């Protein structure tokens, strides 16, 4: 193996390890559960720099060959919104907002 291949493999696996760590912390400390959305009130997060006027929601979503996720996106006017979905390596697989889907910014959509 070359040094570059070793470096690439390390970074690839490091991303997965960090996601697994966050999952464990979320399930143990935050009591999150698979496929259950947790709604956070505006300013109601304990992150280092929360946006005090932003409502955050989060979930760990299990998807496989026989299971999909239906997202019903409400109409949001006058505010920026995004539904950002990551895979198990922390890579973006879906980002829904009025810029990425201008023809359908709201309504039932997407099976991830």
N, CA, C and O atoms as CSV, one atom per row, in Angstrom:
chain,resi,resn,atom,element,x,y,z
A,1,UNK,N,N,0.840,-1.191,0.000
A,1,UNK,CA,C,0.000,0.000,0.000
A,1,UNK,C,C,0.880,1.248,0.000
A,1,UNK,O,O,1.942,1.284,0.622
A,2,UNK,N,N,0.413,2.254,-0.707
A,2,UNK,CA,C,1.148,3.512,-0.730
A,2,UNK,C,C,0.768,4.353,0.485
A,2,UNK,O,O,-0.239,4.087,1.143
A,3,UNK,N,N,1.570,5.359,0.776
A,3,UNK,CA,C,1.254,6.275,1.873
A,3,UNK,C,C,-0.094,6.963,1.632
A,3,UNK,O,O,-0.858,7.180,2.572
A,4,UNK,N,N,-0.383,7.303,0.380
A,4,UNK,CA,C,-1.647,7.964,0.063
A,4,UNK,C,C,-2.832,7.038,0.328
A,4,UNK,O,O,-3.852,7.477,0.859
A,5,UNK,N,N,-2.706,5.769,-0.033
A,5,UNK,CA,C,-3.781,4.814,0.220
A,5,UNK,C,C,-4.010,4.627,1.715
A,5,UNK,O,O,-5.153,4.535,2.164
A,6,UNK,N,N,-2.944,4.573,2.473
A,6,UNK,CA,C,-3.066,4.434,3.929
A,6,UNK,C,C,-3.739,5.664,4.511
A,6,UNK,O,O,-4.622,5.543,5.361
A,7,UNK,N,N,-3.336,6.838,4.067
A,7,UNK,CA,C,-3.936,8.083,4.535
A,7,UNK,C,C,-5.420,8.141,4.179
A,7,UNK,O,O,-6.242,8.509,5.017
A,8,UNK,N,N,-5.765,7.784,2.951
A,8,UNK,CA,C,-7.159,7.779,2.513
A,8,UNK,C,C,-7.996,6.802,3.337
A,8,UNK,O,O,-9.109,7.136,3.743
A,9,UNK,N,N,-7.477,5.610,3.588
A,9,UNK,CA,C,-8.193,4.611,4.377
A,9,UNK,C,C,-8.406,5.101,5.798
A,9,UNK,O,O,-9.481,4.913,6.368
A,10,UNK,N,N,-7.391,5.725,6.370
A,10,UNK,CA,C,-7.499,6.261,7.734
A,10,UNK,C,C,-8.607,7.300,7.810
A,10,UNK,O,O,-9.445,7.243,8.709
A,11,UNK,N,N,-8.623,8.243,6.884
A,11,UNK,CA,C,-9.641,9.296,6.901
A,11,UNK,C,C,-11.033,8.721,6.667
A,11,UNK,O,O,-11.999,9.167,7.286
A,12,UNK,N,N,-11.143,7.744,5.790
A,12,UNK,CA,C,-12.430,7.105,5.519
A,12,UNK,C,C,-12.967,6.427,6.777
A,12,UNK,O,O,-14.132,6.602,7.134
A,13,UNK,N,N,-12.127,5.664,7.437
A,13,UNK,CA,C,-12.557,4.956,8.645
A,13,UNK,C,C,-12.751,5.903,9.826
A,13,UNK,O,O,-13.620,5.667,10.665
A,14,UNK,N,N,-11.965,6.960,9.905
A,14,UNK,CA,C,-12.130,7.938,10.982
A,14,UNK,C,C,-13.522,8.564,10.924
A,14,UNK,O,O,-14.164,8.746,11.959
A,15,UNK,N,N,-13.990,8.894,9.721
A,15,UNK,CA,C,-15.335,9.442,9.572
A,15,UNK,C,C,-16.394,8.491,10.103
A,15,UNK,O,O,-17.331,8.914,10.780
A,16,UNK,N,N,-16.247,7.216,9.800
A,16,UNK,CA,C,-17.216,6.211,10.271
A,16,UNK,C,C,-17.166,6.060,11.784
A,16,UNK,O,O,-18.207,5.939,12.430
A,17,UNK,N,N,-15.969,6.066,12.353
A,17,UNK,CA,C,-15.819,5.950,13.809
A,17,UNK,C,C,-16.463,7.140,14.514
A,17,UNK,O,O,-17.116,6.972,15.544
A,18,UNK,N,N,-16.284,8.333,13.969
A,18,UNK,CA,C,-16.885,9.521,14.588
A,18,UNK,C,C,-18.408,9.463,14.540
A,18,UNK,O,O,-19.069,9.882,15.490
A,19,UNK,N,N,-18.977,8.948,13.444
A,19,UNK,CA,C,-20.432,8.806,13.357
A,19,UNK,C,C,-20.926,7.771,14.359
A,19,UNK,O,O,-21.934,7.995,15.029
A,20,UNK,N,N,-20.235,6.647,14.470
A,20,UNK,CA,C,-20.631,5.623,15.444
A,20,UNK,C,C,-20.560,6.168,16.869
A,20,UNK,O,O,-21.418,5.857,17.695
A,21,UNK,N,N,-19.555,6.969,17.157
A,21,UNK,CA,C,-19.425,7.590,18.485
A,21,UNK,C,C,-20.611,8.515,18.744
A,21,UNK,O,O,-21.209,8.476,19.819
A,22,UNK,N,N,-20.953,9.354,17.753
A,22,UNK,CA,C,-22.076,10.275,17.933
A,22,UNK,C,C,-23.381,9.518,18.105
A,22,UNK,O,O,-24.225,9.908,18.911
A,23,UNK,N,N,-23.553,8.437,17.350
A,23,UNK,CA,C,-24.757,7.631,17.487
A,23,UNK,C,C,-24.867,7.080,18.912
A,23,UNK,O,O,-25.926,7.170,19.533
A,24,UNK,N,N,-23.791,6.520,19.420
A,24,UNK,CA,C,-23.799,5.974,20.784
A,24,UNK,C,C,-24.136,7.057,21.800
A,24,UNK,O,O,-24.952,6.833,22.694
A,25,UNK,N,N,-23.517,8.229,21.676
A,25,UNK,CA,C,-23.793,9.327,22.603
A,25,UNK,C,C,-25.241,9.786,22.512
A,25,UNK,O,O,-25.878,10.036,23.535
A,26,UNK,N,N,-25.763,9.899,21.296
A,26,UNK,CA,C,-27.152,10.322,21.122
A,26,UNK,C,C,-28.122,9.321,21.730
A,26,UNK,O,O,-29.111,9.716,22.347
A,27,UNK,N,N,-27.854,8.033,21.566
A,27,UNK,CA,C,-28.756,7.014,22.097
A,27,UNK,C,C,-28.645,6.922,23.616
A,27,UNK,O,O,-29.651,6.715,24.294
A,28,UNK,N,N,-27.451,7.070,24.154
A,28,UNK,CA,C,-27.272,6.954,25.604
A,28,UNK,C,C,-27.645,8.241,26.335
A,28,UNK,O,O,-28.418,8.193,27.291
A,29,UNK,N,N,-27.128,9.365,25.921
A,29,UNK,CA,C,-27.332,10.625,26.644
A,29,UNK,C,C,-28.627,11.321,26.281
A,29,UNK,O,O,-29.340,11.814,27.155
A,30,UNK,N,N,-28.931,11.361,25.004
A,30,UNK,CA,C,-30.104,12.089,24.526
A,30,UNK,C,C,-31.349,11.218,24.461
A,30,UNK,O,O,-32.453,11.725,24.267
A,31,UNK,N,N,-31.179,9.920,24.621
A,31,UNK,CA,C,-32.281,8.949,24.566
A,31,UNK,C,C,-32.982,8.952,23.209
A,31,UNK,O,O,-34.181,8.685,23.128
A,32,UNK,N,N,-32.231,9.255,22.137
A,32,UNK,CA,C,-32.791,9.156,20.804
A,32,UNK,C,C,-33.039,7.694,20.482
A,32,UNK,O,O,-32.382,6.802,21.019
A,33,UNK,N,N,-34.000,7.462,19.592
A,33,UNK,CA,C,-34.336,6.104,19.159
A,33,UNK,C,C,-34.420,6.089,17.649
A,33,UNK,O,O,-34.614,7.130,17.020
A,34,UNK,N,N,-34.275,4.919,17.069
A,34,UNK,CA,C,-34.338,4.788,15.624
A,34,UNK,C,C,-35.686,5.260,15.104
A,34,UNK,O,O,-36.730,4.936,15.670
A,35,UNK,N,N,-35.653,6.027,14.021
A,35,UNK,CA,C,-36.841,6.451,13.268
A,35,UNK,C,C,-37.836,7.275,14.073
A,35,UNK,O,O,-39.033,7.253,13.790
A,36,UNK,N,N,-37.353,7.997,15.066
A,36,UNK,CA,C,-38.212,8.907,15.829
A,36,UNK,C,C,-37.607,10.303,15.781
A,36,UNK,O,O,-36.472,10.518,16.207
A,37,UNK,N,N,-38.375,11.239,15.261
A,37,UNK,CA,C,-37.925,12.614,15.137
A,37,UNK,C,C,-37.982,13.312,16.493
A,37,UNK,O,O,-38.979,13.219,17.208
A,38,UNK,N,N,-36.914,14.004,16.835
A,38,UNK,CA,C,-36.855,14.793,18.067
A,38,UNK,C,C,-36.873,16.263,17.671
A,38,UNK,O,O,-36.000,16.726,16.937
A,39,UNK,N,N,-37.850,16.980,18.149
A,39,UNK,CA,C,-38.000,18.400,17.846
A,39,UNK,C,C,-37.369,19.225,18.961
A,39,UNK,O,O,-37.624,18.982,20.141
A,40,UNK,N,N,-36.559,20.186,18.589
A,40,UNK,CA,C,-35.929,21.089,19.557
A,40,UNK,C,C,-36.540,22.481,19.403
A,40,UNK,O,O,-36.616,23.003,18.291
A,41,UNK,N,N,-36.966,23.071,20.484
A,41,UNK,CA,C,-37.498,24.433,20.462
A,41,UNK,C,C,-36.413,25.406,20.017
A,41,UNK,O,O,-35.231,25.139,20.231
A,42,UNK,N,N,-36.782,26.520,19.406
A,42,UNK,CA,C,-35.770,27.521,19.051
A,42,UNK,C,C,-34.925,27.899,20.272
A,42,UNK,O,O,-35.453,28.233,21.332
A,43,UNK,N,N,-33.619,27.838,20.098
A,43,UNK,CA,C,-32.701,28.131,21.198
A,43,UNK,C,C,-32.571,27.011,22.209
A,43,UNK,O,O,-31.869,27.163,23.209
A,44,UNK,N,N,-33.239,25.880,21.968
A,44,UNK,CA,C,-33.293,24.801,22.942
A,44,UNK,C,C,-32.235,23.731,22.773
A,44,UNK,O,O,-32.448,22.588,23.177
A,45,UNK,N,N,-31.113,24.070,22.195
A,45,UNK,CA,C,-30.033,23.098,22.045
A,45,UNK,C,C,-28.839,23.538,22.875
A,45,UNK,O,O,-28.668,24.724,23.159
A,46,UNK,N,N,-28.028,22.586,23.254
A,46,UNK,CA,C,-26.869,22.870,24.104
A,46,UNK,C,C,-25.573,22.902,23.313
A,46,UNK,O,O,-24.496,22.742,23.887
A,47,UNK,N,N,-25.661,23.106,21.999
A,47,UNK,CA,C,-24.462,23.159,21.185
A,47,UNK,C,C,-23.693,24.427,21.481
A,47,UNK,O,O,-24.234,25.373,22.053
A,48,UNK,N,N,-22.443,24.444,21.096
A,48,UNK,CA,C,-21.557,25.564,21.418
A,48,UNK,C,C,-22.081,26.898,20.880
A,48,UNK,O,O,-22.019,27.902,21.589
A,49,UNK,N,N,-22.588,26.933,19.667
A,49,UNK,CA,C,-23.053,28.180,19.059
A,49,UNK,C,C,-24.432,28.002,18.423
A,49,UNK,O,O,-24.553,28.052,17.199
A,50,UNK,N,N,-25.456,27.799,19.222
A,50,UNK,CA,C,-26.781,27.605,18.616
A,50,UNK,C,C,-27.308,28.913,18.036
A,50,UNK,O,O,-27.024,29.996,18.549
A,51,UNK,N,N,-28.073,28.794,16.969
A,51,UNK,CA,C,-28.819,29.940,16.464
A,51,UNK,C,C,-30.087,30.018,17.297
A,51,UNK,O,O,-30.911,29.105,17.252
A,52,UNK,N,N,-30.252,31.074,18.044
A,52,UNK,CA,C,-31.325,31.145,19.024
A,52,UNK,C,C,-32.710,31.255,18.412
A,52,UNK,O,O,-33.707,31.055,19.106
A,53,UNK,N,N,-32.790,31.568,17.128
A,53,UNK,CA,C,-34.101,31.665,16.484
A,53,UNK,C,C,-34.365,30.492,15.532
A,53,UNK,O,O,-35.270,30.564,14.700
A,54,UNK,N,N,-33.585,29.418,15.650
A,54,UNK,CA,C,-33.719,28.270,14.758
A,54,UNK,C,C,-34.313,27.084,15.513
A,54,UNK,O,O,-33.882,26.762,16.621
A,55,UNK,N,N,-35.299,26.443,14.906
A,55,UNK,CA,C,-35.863,25.212,15.457
A,55,UNK,C,C,-35.142,24.039,14.804
A,55,UNK,O,O,-35.172,23.894,13.582
A,56,UNK,N,N,-34.507,23.219,15.595
A,56,UNK,CA,C,-33.785,22.057,15.089
A,56,UNK,C,C,-34.594,20.795,15.363
A,56,UNK,O,O,-35.253,20.681,16.397
A,57,UNK,N,N,-34.538,19.864,14.441
A,57,UNK,CA,C,-35.086,18.532,14.650
A,57,UNK,C,C,-34.018,17.553,14.190
A,57,UNK,O,O,-33.224,17.851,13.298
A,58,UNK,N,N,-34.012,16.386,14.810
A,58,UNK,CA,C,-33.023,15.390,14.405
A,58,UNK,C,C,-33.570,13.997,14.616
A,58,UNK,O,O,-34.485,13.787,15.412
A,59,UNK,N,N,-32.996,13.041,13.889
A,59,UNK,CA,C,-33.405,11.650,14.018
A,59,UNK,C,C,-32.316,10.760,13.440
A,59,UNK,O,O,-31.595,11.155,12.524
A,60,UNK,N,N,-32.208,9.580,13.974
A,60,UNK,CA,C,-31.401,8.510,13.381
A,60,UNK,C,C,-32.388,7.668,12.599
A,60,UNK,O,O,-33.297,7.072,13.175
A,61,UNK,N,N,-32.211,7.617,11.284
A,61,UNK,CA,C,-33.163,6.962,10.398
A,61,UNK,C,C,-32.547,5.687,9.834
A,61,UNK,O,O,-31.468,5.717,9.242
A,62,UNK,N,N,-33.240,4.570,10.022
A,62,UNK,CA,C,-32.796,3.277,9.491
A,62,UNK,C,C,-33.467,3.056,8.146
A,62,UNK,O,O,-34.695,3.033,8.055
A,63,UNK,N,N,-32.672,2.896,7.112
A,63,UNK,CA,C,-33.166,2.668,5.762
A,63,UNK,C,C,-32.440,1.461,5.193
A,63,UNK,O,O,-31.223,1.341,5.335
A,64,UNK,N,N,-33.190,0.557,4.542
A,64,UNK,CA,C,-32.557,-0.580,3.878
A,64,UNK,C,C,-33.279,-0.826,2.551
A,64,UNK,O,O,-34.076,0.004,2.113
A,65,UNK,N,N,-33.005,-1.949,1.924
A,65,UNK,CA,C,-33.593,-2.242,0.612
A,65,UNK,C,C,-35.114,-2.360,0.649
A,65,UNK,O,O,-35.763,-2.189,-0.383
A,66,UNK,N,N,-35.696,-2.647,1.809
A,66,UNK,CA,C,-37.134,-2.845,1.917
A,66,UNK,C,C,-37.833,-1.740,2.699
A,66,UNK,O,O,-39.054,-1.777,2.853
A,67,UNK,N,N,-37.087,-0.764,3.192
A,67,UNK,CA,C,-37.652,0.297,4.018
A,67,UNK,C,C,-37.269,1.644,3.446
A,67,UNK,O,O,-36.102,1.889,3.141
A,68,UNK,N,N,-38.244,2.510,3.303
A,68,UNK,CA,C,-37.936,3.863,2.845
A,68,UNK,C,C,-38.452,4.861,3.874
A,68,UNK,O,O,-39.151,4.498,4.820
A,69,UNK,N,N,-38.103,6.091,3.673
A,69,UNK,CA,C,-38.519,7.167,4.564
A,69,UNK,C,C,-39.358,8.140,3.755
A,69,UNK,O,O,-38.931,8.613,2.702
A,70,UNK,N,N,-40.531,8.431,4.239
A,70,UNK,CA,C,-41.378,9.429,3.590
A,70,UNK,C,C,-41.247,10.718,4.382
A,70,UNK,O,O,-41.421,10.743,5.600
A,71,UNK,N,N,-40.943,11.767,3.675
A,71,UNK,CA,C,-40.801,13.075,4.293
A,71,UNK,C,C,-41.933,13.965,3.817
A,71,UNK,O,O,-42.092,14.192,2.618
A,72,UNK,N,N,-42.717,14.469,4.757
A,72,UNK,CA,C,-43.748,15.447,4.440
A,72,UNK,C,C,-43.207,16.802,4.864
A,72,UNK,O,O,-43.170,17.130,6.050
A,73,UNK,N,N,-42.791,17.581,3.881
A,73,UNK,CA,C,-42.181,18.879,4.137
A,73,UNK,C,C,-43.273,19.941,4.146
A,73,UNK,O,O,-43.935,20.135,3.126
A,74,UNK,N,N,-43.483,20.630,5.253
A,74,UNK,CA,C,-44.497,21.686,5.269
A,74,UNK,C,C,-44.012,22.897,4.474
A,74,UNK,O,O,-42.813,23.064,4.251
A,75,UNK,N,N,-44.937,23.721,4.058
A,75,UNK,CA,C,-44.571,24.952,3.360
A,75,UNK,C,C,-43.918,25.889,4.371
A,75,UNK,O,O,-44.460,26.138,5.448
A,76,UNK,N,N,-42.759,26.399,4.012
A,76,UNK,CA,C,-42.036,27.351,4.851
A,76,UNK,C,C,-41.883,28.631,4.041
A,76,UNK,O,O,-41.292,28.619,2.962
A,77,UNK,N,N,-42.410,29.727,4.554
A,77,UNK,CA,C,-42.348,30.998,3.828
A,77,UNK,C,C,-41.536,32.012,4.619
A,77,UNK,O,O,-41.686,32.134,5.834
A,78,UNK,N,N,-40.687,32.727,3.924
A,78,UNK,CA,C,-39.948,33.818,4.542
A,78,UNK,C,C,-38.791,33.396,5.431
A,78,UNK,O,O,-38.189,34.240,6.095
A,79,UNK,N,N,-38.468,32.110,5.458
A,79,UNK,CA,C,-37.370,31.598,6.281
A,79,UNK,C,C,-36.600,30.568,5.473
A,79,UNK,O,O,-37.159,29.896,4.606
A,80,UNK,N,N,-35.330,30.453,5.763
A,80,UNK,CA,C,-34.539,29.390,5.151
A,80,UNK,C,C,-34.794,28.101,5.924
A,80,UNK,O,O,-34.923,28.124,7.148
A,81,UNK,N,N,-34.866,26.995,5.223
A,81,UNK,CA,C,-35.005,25.693,5.867
A,81,UNK,C,C,-34.162,24.690,5.096
A,81,UNK,O,O,-33.815,24.915,3.937
A,82,UNK,N,N,-33.842,23.597,5.740
A,82,UNK,CA,C,-33.144,22.514,5.061
A,82,UNK,C,C,-33.425,21.204,5.779
A,82,UNK,O,O,-33.522,21.161,7.005
A,83,UNK,N,N,-33.550,20.157,5.014
A,83,UNK,CA,C,-33.593,18.781,5.529
A,83,UNK,C,C,-32.316,18.153,5.013
A,83,UNK,O,O,-32.163,17.918,3.814
A,84,UNK,N,N,-31.422,17.891,5.906
A,84,UNK,CA,C,-30.087,17.419,5.553
A,84,UNK,C,C,-29.952,15.986,6.053
A,84,UNK,O,O,-30.024,15.739,7.257
A,85,UNK,N,N,-29.756,15.043,5.139
A,85,UNK,CA,C,-29.639,13.646,5.518
A,85,UNK,C,C,-28.238,13.148,5.180
A,85,UNK,O,O,-27.743,13.353,4.072
A,86,UNK,N,N,-27.608,12.488,6.153
A,86,UNK,CA,C,-26.259,11.960,5.985
A,86,UNK,C,C,-26.287,10.443,6.017
A,86,UNK,O,O,-27.194,9.841,6.591
A,87,UNK,N,N,-25.289,9.831,5.400
A,87,UNK,CA,C,-25.163,8.380,5.508
A,87,UNK,C,C,-24.278,8.035,6.712
A,87,UNK,O,O,-23.895,8.919,7.477
A,88,UNK,N,N,-23.965,6.777,6.870
A,88,UNK,CA,C,-23.193,6.315,8.022
A,88,UNK,C,C,-21.745,6.759,8.049
A,88,UNK,O,O,-21.027,6.470,9.006
A,89,UNK,N,N,-21.308,7.455,7.018
A,89,UNK,CA,C,-19.943,7.977,6.972
A,89,UNK,C,C,-19.934,9.496,7.087
A,89,UNK,O,O,-18.885,10.130,6.963
A,90,UNK,N,N,-21.113,10.078,7.327
A,90,UNK,CA,C,-21.197,11.527,7.454
A,90,UNK,C,C,-21.246,12.259,6.125
A,90,UNK,O,O,-21.046,13.473,6.079
A,91,UNK,N,N,-21.508,11.539,5.046
A,91,UNK,CA,C,-21.590,12.150,3.719
A,91,UNK,C,C,-23.043,12.530,3.417
A,91,UNK,O,O,-23.961,11.767,3.718
A,92,UNK,N,N,-23.244,13.686,2.833
A,92,UNK,CA,C,-24.589,14.134,2.484
A,92,UNK,C,C,-25.160,13.244,1.386
A,92,UNK,O,O,-24.538,13.061,0.340
A,93,UNK,N,N,-26.353,12.691,1.629
A,93,UNK,CA,C,-27.051,11.917,0.605
A,93,UNK,C,C,-28.297,12.652,0.121
A,93,UNK,O,O,-28.822,12.347,-0.950
A,94,UNK,N,N,-28.768,13.615,0.903
A,94,UNK,CA,C,-29.963,14.362,0.533
A,94,UNK,C,C,-29.954,15.694,1.269
A,94,UNK,O,O,-29.681,15.747,2.468
A,95,UNK,N,N,-30.251,16.759,0.554
A,95,UNK,CA,C,-30.379,18.069,1.172
A,95,UNK,C,C,-31.542,18.762,0.487
A,95,UNK,O,O,-31.424,19.226,-0.647
A,96,UNK,N,N,-32.651,18.827,1.178
A,96,UNK,CA,C,-33.864,19.399,0.610
A,96,UNK,C,C,-34.026,20.816,1.137
A,96,UNK,O,O,-34.019,21.052,2.345
A,97,UNK,N,N,-34.169,21.739,0.222
A,97,UNK,CA,C,-34.499,23.122,0.558
A,97,UNK,C,C,-35.037,23.773,-0.695
A,97,UNK,O,O,-35.068,23.142,-1.751
A,98,UNK,N,N,-35.461,25.016,-0.606
A,98,UNK,CA,C,-36.089,25.664,-1.764
A,98,UNK,C,C,-35.106,25.916,-2.903
A,98,UNK,O,O,-35.532,26.139,-4.036
A,99,UNK,N,N,-33.801,25.885,-2.630
A,99,UNK,CA,C,-32.824,26.069,-3.703
A,99,UNK,C,C,-32.549,24.758,-4.449
A,99,UNK,O,O,-32.357,24.771,-5.665
A,100,UNK,N,N,-32.528,23.621,-3.729
A,100,UNK,CA,C,-32.240,22.350,-4.401
A,100,UNK,C,C,-33.482,21.757,-5.071
A,100,UNK,O,O,-33.359,20.988,-6.025
A,101,UNK,N,N,-34.662,22.103,-4.587
A,101,UNK,CA,C,-35.922,21.619,-5.171
A,101,UNK,C,C,-36.876,22.791,-5.369
A,101,UNK,O,O,-37.924,22.829,-4.725
A,102,UNK,N,N,-36.551,23.746,-6.234
A,102,UNK,CA,C,-37.395,24.933,-6.385
A,102,UNK,C,C,-38.794,24.629,-6.938
A,102,UNK,O,O,-39.735,25.368,-6.649
A,103,UNK,N,N,-38.946,23.573,-7.717
A,103,UNK,CA,C,-40.255,23.236,-8.286
A,103,UNK,C,C,-41.177,22.583,-7.265
A,103,UNK,O,O,-42.393,22.577,-7.452
A,104,UNK,N,N,-40.624,22.035,-6.196
A,104,UNK,CA,C,-41.436,21.359,-5.183
A,104,UNK,C,C,-40.830,21.611,-3.801
A,104,UNK,O,O,-40.308,20.682,-3.185
A,105,UNK,N,N,-40.889,22.848,-3.304
A,105,UNK,CA,C,-40.279,23.152,-2.018
A,105,UNK,C,C,-41.049,22.620,-0.821
A,105,UNK,O,O,-40.536,22.641,0.298
A,106,UNK,N,N,-42.282,22.139,-1.035
A,106,UNK,CA,C,-43.089,21.580,0.063
A,106,UNK,C,C,-43.938,20.467,-0.504
A,106,UNK,O,O,-44.048,20.320,-1.721
A,107,UNK,N,N,-44.537,19.683,0.369
A,107,UNK,CA,C,-45.437,18.596,0.015
A,107,UNK,C,C,-44.782,17.247,0.278
A,107,UNK,O,O,-43.574,17.176,0.501
A,108,UNK,N,N,-45.578,16.168,0.255
A,108,UNK,CA,C,-44.986,14.844,0.420
A,108,UNK,C,C,-43.979,14.596,-0.692
A,108,UNK,O,O,-44.266,14.824,-1.867
A,109,UNK,N,N,-42.813,14.133,-0.315
A,109,UNK,CA,C,-41.775,13.933,-1.311
A,109,UNK,C,C,-40.695,13.021,-0.793
A,109,UNK,O,O,-40.548,12.841,0.416
A,110,UNK,N,N,-39.962,12.462,-1.675
A,110,UNK,CA,C,-38.696,11.783,-1.446
A,110,UNK,C,C,-38.777,10.501,-0.638
A,110,UNK,O,O,-39.294,10.466,0.479
A,111,UNK,N,N,-38.275,9.509,-1.214
A,111,UNK,CA,C,-38.040,8.259,-0.524
A,111,UNK,C,C,-36.548,8.070,-0.508
A,111,UNK,O,O,-35.939,7.852,-1.555
A,112,UNK,N,N,-35.945,8.151,0.665
A,112,UNK,CA,C,-34.487,8.066,0.777
A,112,UNK,C,C,-34.048,6.634,0.928
A,112,UNK,O,O,-32.852,6.364,1.037
